[in-house]
Amino acid sequence: MIDPIANLLHDWSNDAGRIIFRVLISLLLSAFLGCERSSKRHAAGLRTFIVVSLASTASMLIDIFLFPAGIPIVSAATLIGIAIITVNSILYSSRNQIKGLTTSVGLWACAVLGLSVGAGLYTLTLILFAALLVSLSLFPKFERYLKNRSNHFEVHLELKNAAHLPNFVSTIRELGLRIDDIEMNPAYVSSGLSVYSISISISSEELKKYKTHAEIIDALRTLDYIYHIEEMN
């Protein structure tokens, strides 16, 4: 391949068009996957899928351009990198929330971006940089919208006393919600509060149409026996 930006030759459209097409296809397909995951409240959502896919696309393009014999050196390294990130970069807060996943993947994607720069693939570099920038800066609002409209969400619940838990469960059912899982948080044992991580599904068709997670949580927040409640990200 003759890089169009590096050489400024007349074959620009063919090579650049192929790169643009592959990156856009990668972005669109991964966006569909990310939307699906976000709607079900998985930690690895829209942005994470897009970033991983774009970085992997870049790795494959680099392999194709630098190793015509078909030796997937960079792609293999990318797969290893994904495994390392998955195992080592997922952190849990005291509220059982996963932290730092998108940041870790973004750093890894930037490393791949650096590889493409080092290879002199400037067209790929600029296109991938723009796509990553858009993914990390513009998609979070869309991701929050998807999560707030999904039928599943998790809350961090702090009750003034454990005896109030049955009352909370009854209220949830009366509102047309279903509790899928309740987990007591041991990090707050010495605080005097009863703290839980609760997975909730919206079973009422009326709620599915008109209520967001924020509105449901605001309604629950008015209960006297609740010390604090918030949605888990």
matplotlib code that plots the C-alpha trace (Angstrom):
import matplotlib.pyplot as plt

x = [0.0, 1.1, 0.0, -1.8, -0.9, 2.8, 3.2, 0.5, 0.0, -2.9, -3.9, -5.2, -8.9, -8.5, -6.4, -8.1, -11.5, -10.7, -9.5, -12.5, -14.9, -13.3, -13.1, -16.7, -17.9, -16.0, -17.5, -21.0, -21.0, -19.4, -21.9, -24.7, -23.0, -22.4, -26.0, -27.2, -24.9, -25.7, -29.4, -28.8, -26.6, -23.4, -20.3, -18.6, -21.0, -21.2, -17.9, -15.9, -17.0, -16.4, -12.9, -11.8, -13.2, -11.5, -8.2, -8.5, -9.3, -6.2, -4.1, -5.3, -4.8, -1.2, -0.6, -2.0, 0.1, 3.4, 3.2, 1.8, 2.7, -0.1, 1.8, -0.6, 2.0, 0.2, -3.2, -1.9, -0.4, -3.8, -5.6, -3.1, -3.5, -7.3, -6.8, -4.4, -6.7, -9.7, -7.9, -5.9, -7.7, -11.2, -11.5, -14.4, -15.5, -17.0, -20.4, -19.6, -19.2, -16.7, -14.3, -11.7, -12.7, -13.2, -10.1, -8.0, -9.3, -8.8, -5.2, -4.7, -6.3, -4.0, -1.1, -2.4, -2.8, 0.9, 1.8, 0.0, 1.8, 5.1, 4.3, 3.7, 0.0, -1.0, -4.4, -5.3, -4.0, -6.1, -9.3, -8.9, -8.0, -11.2, -13.3, -11.9, -12.3, -15.9, -16.6, -15.1, -16.5, -19.9, -21.2, -21.4, -24.6, -26.2, -25.0, -26.5, -29.8, -29.8, -29.1, -31.8, -34.4, -33.5, -35.7, -32.9, -30.9, -29.0, -29.2, -27.0, -29.5, -28.8, -31.5, -31.6, -32.4, -32.3, -35.9, -37.1, -35.9, -39.3, -41.1, -38.8, -39.4, -43.2, -43.0, -40.9, -43.6, -46.4, -44.6, -44.5, -40.9, -39.2, -36.1, -33.8, -31.0, -30.2, -26.6, -25.6, -22.5, -20.1, -18.1, -20.7, -21.1, -19.6, -21.5, -24.8, -26.6, -27.9, -26.4, -27.4, -26.8, -30.1, -30.8, -34.2, -36.3, -39.2, -42.1, -44.9, -45.7, -46.8, -43.4, -41.6, -43.3, -43.1, -40.7, -36.9, -34.6, -34.0, -37.7, -38.2, -35.3, -36.6, -39.9, -38.1, -36.0, -39.1, -39.5, -38.7, -36.7, -34.3, -31.1, -29.7, -30.3, -28.6, -28.3, -25.0, -23.1]
y = [0.0, 3.5, 5.8, 8.7, 11.3, 10.3, 10.2, 12.5, 10.4, 9.9, 6.5, 8.2, 7.4, 3.6, 3.1, 5.7, 4.4, 0.9, 2.1, 4.3, 1.5, -1.0, 1.4, 2.5, -1.1, -1.9, 1.0, 0.3, -3.4, -2.8, -0.1, -2.5, -4.9, -2.1, -1.0, -4.5, -4.8, -1.4, -2.1, -5.1, -3.1, -5.0, -3.2, -3.4, -1.3, 0.8, 2.7, -0.3, -2.5, 0.3, 1.0, -2.6, -3.2, -0.2, -1.1, -4.6, -3.4, -1.2, -4.2, -6.3, -3.6, -3.1, -6.9, -6.8, -3.9, -4.8, -8.6, -9.6, -13.2, -13.4, -13.5, -11.9, -10.5, -7.4, -9.1, -11.8, -9.3, -7.5, -10.6, -11.1, -7.5, -7.9, -10.9, -9.0, -6.0, -8.1, -9.9, -7.0, -3.8, -4.4, -2.8, -3.1, -0.3, -0.7, -0.5, -3.5, -1.2, -1.9, 0.9, 1.8, -0.6, 2.0, 3.9, 0.8, -0.1, 3.4, 3.3, 0.0, 1.5, 4.4, 1.9, 0.4, 3.9, 4.4, 1.3, 2.6, 5.9, 4.0, 2.0, 5.2, 4.5, 8.1, 7.7, 4.9, 6.8, 9.9, 8.0, 5.8, 8.8, 10.6, 7.5, 6.9, 10.6, 10.5, 7.3, 8.5, 12.0, 11.8, 8.3, 8.5, 10.6, 8.1, 5.2, 6.9, 7.3, 3.6, 2.5, 4.8, 3.4, -0.3, -2.7, -3.8, -1.7, -2.0, 0.2, 0.8, 0.7, 1.9, 1.1, 2.5, -1.0, -4.5, -5.0, -2.6, -4.8, -6.7, -3.4, -2.3, -5.6, -5.1, -1.5, -2.6, -5.2, -2.7, -0.3, -3.0, -3.9, -7.2, -7.9, -10.3, -10.4, -9.0, -8.9, -7.5, -5.4, -6.4, -3.2, -1.3, -3.8, -1.4, 1.7, 0.8, 0.7, -2.2, -1.9, -3.9, -4.2, -4.9, -5.9, -4.8, -5.5, -3.4, -5.7, -3.2, -2.2, 1.2, 1.8, 0.6, 3.3, 6.3, 6.0, 6.3, 4.8, 8.2, 8.8, 5.4, 5.9, 9.4, 7.8, 5.2, 7.9, 9.4, 6.3, 7.1, 4.0, 4.5, 6.4, 6.5, 5.0, 5.5, 3.7, 1.7, 2.5]
z = [0.0, -0.8, 2.1, 0.5, 3.1, 3.2, -0.6, -1.9, -5.0, -7.3, -5.8, -2.7, -3.2, -3.6, -0.4, 1.7, 0.7, 1.7, 5.1, 5.7, 4.7, 7.1, 10.0, 9.5, 9.3, 12.5, 14.3, 13.2, 14.0, 17.4, 18.1, 17.6, 20.0, 22.5, 22.4, 23.0, 26.0, 27.4, 27.2, 29.5, 31.9, 31.2, 32.4, 29.0, 27.0, 23.8, 24.1, 25.3, 22.3, 19.8, 21.2, 21.2, 17.7, 16.2, 17.8, 16.5, 13.1, 13.1, 14.2, 11.4, 8.8, 10.1, 9.7, 6.2, 5.1, 6.9, 6.6, 3.2, 3.9, 6.4, 9.7, 12.3, 14.6, 15.7, 15.7, 18.0, 20.3, 20.4, 21.5, 24.3, 25.3, 25.5, 27.8, 30.0, 30.2, 31.1, 33.9, 35.4, 34.8, 36.1, 39.6, 42.0, 44.3, 47.8, 46.0, 43.7, 40.7, 38.0, 37.5, 34.9, 32.1, 29.4, 30.4, 30.3, 26.8, 25.7, 26.7, 24.9, 21.8, 21.9, 22.0, 18.8, 17.3, 18.1, 16.2, 13.1, 13.4, 13.7, 10.6, 8.6, 8.0, 8.5, 6.8, 9.1, 12.0, 11.4, 10.6, 13.7, 15.9, 14.7, 15.3, 18.8, 19.7, 18.6, 20.4, 23.7, 23.7, 21.9, 22.6, 26.5, 26.4, 24.0, 26.3, 29.3, 27.4, 26.5, 30.1, 31.5, 29.1, 29.6, 31.5, 33.8, 36.3, 39.6, 42.6, 45.7, 48.6, 52.2, 54.7, 58.2, 59.5, 58.0, 59.2, 56.5, 53.7, 53.4, 53.2, 50.4, 48.5, 48.9, 47.6, 44.6, 43.7, 44.1, 41.6, 38.9, 39.4, 39.9, 42.1, 40.3, 42.9, 46.3, 47.6, 51.0, 50.9, 53.7, 53.4, 55.4, 58.3, 60.9, 59.7, 61.4, 58.0, 56.1, 52.6, 49.5, 45.8, 44.1, 40.5, 39.3, 36.2, 35.0, 34.6, 34.3, 30.7, 31.9, 33.6, 30.5, 28.4, 30.6, 33.5, 33.5, 36.0, 37.5, 38.0, 39.7, 42.0, 42.9, 43.9, 46.1, 47.7, 49.3, 51.6, 55.2, 55.9, 53.0, 54.0, 50.5, 47.1, 43.7, 40.4, 39.9, 36.8]

ax = plt.figure().add_subplot(projection="3d")
ax.plot(x, y, z, "-o")
ax.set_aspect("equal")
plt.show()
